[in-house]
Amino acid sequence: MTQHGMPFHSPTYPNGPYRFINREYLYIWYKTCPDAIRAHLPSPLEPDGSNTVVFEVIRMPDSSGFGDYTESGIVIPALYKGEKVLFTSQMYLDCEPPISGGREIWGFPKKLGYPTLHVEKETLVGRLKWGEDLVALATMGYKHYDLTDQGRKTEEILKMMGKTQVNYKWIPDANGKAKIEQLVAYNLRDIHVKGAWMGPARLHLVPHVQAPLADLPVRQIEKAMHVLIDCTLPYGRVLHDFKA
């Protein structure tokens, strides 16, 4: 099998697609400032008018080619030519292969950070640190309301997890100027929902120059969800080419 990637004799990650087993999410939807949303969306993406963004922590203990890692960040619901999409605004994770692969293939805005997701007594807790500094603290009541015992809810979760997600991909040429500038889209596939729960939640964001999640300040918590799935991450597709 031909291997593409760097370093030439020992690529950082293998060829895809990539399968994830027991991928665990903590989602918190919250209201924020509409001007901040606009500032974080590259044109031609537009705000969807909800003034809502999503803070997430994702635990990935079994990821083909990428291993065992955790990531955290903010996703912005947006519109692309009238279609509802999810724009990945910021991502922080603790493992090199998915950082390199995510940036090089799909244009994920990945940086090295230190997120964790675990249960503390009766609470699901997601933390994000930059070095020793706390950047985000998310808490949710553990498994208060089971959603998977309702067929309709399971279908809604499958639809949510399979929604089109979009990244802004910028890769420089050897002269430092943009070689690639694109909006890249992808959809998770082969999704199997193993569990989904809702509960009360809180979110605290700390201003930090290297991890500016607090630039999208928390105004009001809308809802929170804890989800466990298996899924496949396929290669992406170019949605918009700025250099075409």
N, C-alpha and C positions, 0 to 999 in steps of 0.2 A: 504494500500500500504506500502510495506517495504521501510524504509528510510535508506540509507547508507551515512555515512559522519560523520564529527565531528563539534561541540561537540555532544556527544552521544544523549543527550536529546533535542538538538536544533541545527540540522545541519545548516551550513552556507548557503547552497544552496540546492534546491530540485533536484529530479531526472530529467534527460533530456528525449528526446532532447529539444532544446531551440529555441523558435521562436522570431525573431526580426522584429519589425514593424518600418518603416521609418528609417532604418539604413543608415546613411549619411557618405560618404567617401570624403576626399580630398587626392588624390594621386599625388605625384610628382616623376617622374622617372628622375634619374640623373646619369651621369658618375662619377666613382670614381676610386680609385687606385686598380689595380688588386691584389696586394699583400695584401691589407687590406681585400678584399673579401675572399681570400684564408684563411686568419687568422681567419675569422669569420664563416667559414663553417666546421662543424665536418665531419670527414671521416665516411662513404664512399661517402658523397655528394661532388660534384665537381663543380667548376665555369662553367657557361654556355658559357663563352667567350665573353659576351656582355660588360663586365666591368660596368654594370648598376645595381643600387639598387633602391628601392622604399621607399620614406618617406611617411608615411600615418598618417592621423588623422581621427578617426572614432567616430561619434556621435551616441549613441544608446539610444534614449529616451524611448523606450518601449521594454524591453527584458524580456521574461518570466523567472522568477526565479532570475534574476540578477538585474532587476529594470532599473534605469536611470543612465547612466554613459558615459564617454568619454575615449578613449584610443588613444595612439600614439606610433609610433615606426618605425622600419626599417625592410623591407623584402628583401631577396636576391634571385633573380632568380638563380636556380641551376639545376644540373642534378643528377638523381639517376638511375644508371644502364642505362643511355641513355635517361630516361624519364625526360621531363621538369617539374620541381616542383618549389614551392615557399617556401623558408626557412625563418621562423620567427626568426630574429636575436635578436631584442630587443622590449619590450613592456612596456609602462607606462600608468597606469590608476588610477582612483580616487574613486574606490568602492571596498569594501572588498569581497563580494560574487564572482564576476567574477575573482578576483585575486586568491582566494583560489581554486575555481572550475577549472579555467583555468590551474593552475599549477598541481593540483592533478589528473585531468582526462586526459588532452591532452598534458601536459608538456609545455604549453605556458610560455615563459620567462618573466612573469609579475612581475612588481614592482610598488610600490605606487608612483604616480606622479600626476601632475596637468595640464592635457591637456584641451584645449578648442577649439571649432570650431564654428564660427559665422560669420555673414556678417557685415562688417563695411562700410557703404555707398555703394560704387560700388565694394567692394573687399571681397572675401572670405578669412578669416584669420584663420589659425591654429597656436596655440601657445602651447608649452610644457614648463612647469616650474618644477624645482626640489626645493621644498620649495619656496623661494622668487626669486630664480635665474632662469633667462631665459636660456633654453637649445636649443630651436628650434623656429624659426619663419618662417612660410610658408604663402605666399600670392598668390592669383590667381584672375585674372579678373573674375567677377561674371557672369556666364552664357553667355559667348561670342558666343559660337558655340553649338547649340543644336544637339545632336547625335541621339536622339530617334525618330526623324522624318525620319530616314533612316533605313529601315528594316534590311539591312545587318549589320549596325553598332550595332543595338540592339542585334543581334545574336552574334556578336563578344564580346559584353559586358557580355552576359550570359556565354559564354565560358570562358572569363577571370575570372568572379566571381566564377565559378564552378571548377576552376583549382585545382589540388592536392596541398595542403599546408602541410608543414612538420615542426615538432617541435622536439627539443632535450629534452627528458624527463629524469631527474636524480632525484631519490628519495632515501634518505639514510635509512639504517636499524637502529635499536636501538643502534648499536655500532658505528654509524657514517659513515660506509662504504656503498658503493653503493648497494642498494637492487634492484632497477630498473634503468636500463640504456638502453634507447630505442630511436629510431626515430619513432615518431608517426605521422601518416598521417590522413587527413580528407578532406572532400569536402563539401562545402555548398550545400544545396539542396532546392527545392521548391522556386527557386529564381524568384522574380517578379521585373522587372526593371521599376521604376516609373519615372526616369529621369536621364539624363547623359549629361554632358557638358564639353567642353574643353575651354582653354583660356591661356593667357600668365601667367607665374608664376616665382616666385623667392623663394629661400630657404636659410636661414641662420642658421648654426649650431654652437653652442658655446661649446668648450671643457669643460667637467665636469667629474670628477672621478666616480660619482655614476650613470651617464647617458651618457655613452661615444658614443653618436651618431656621434660626430665629428671625431671619429676614422675612419669613412668612409666619407672622406671629399668630398665636392661638387666640382667637376671639371667643369661640364657643365650640364645645365638643358636640358633634352630631351623633355619632355612633361608633361602636368598636366591634371588631370581629376577630375570632381566633379560628384559623383554618388549617387543616392537615390534608395534603394531597400527594399523589404521585403525578408526574407530568414529564413532558419532553419539551426541551427548548430547541427549536429548529433554527436553521440559518435565517437571516432576515432578508428584507427586500427594500429597494430604494423607493421611498415614497415621494421625495422631492429632491432634486439635484440643483443646488445653488449655482453650480458652475456650468450647467448645461447651456 
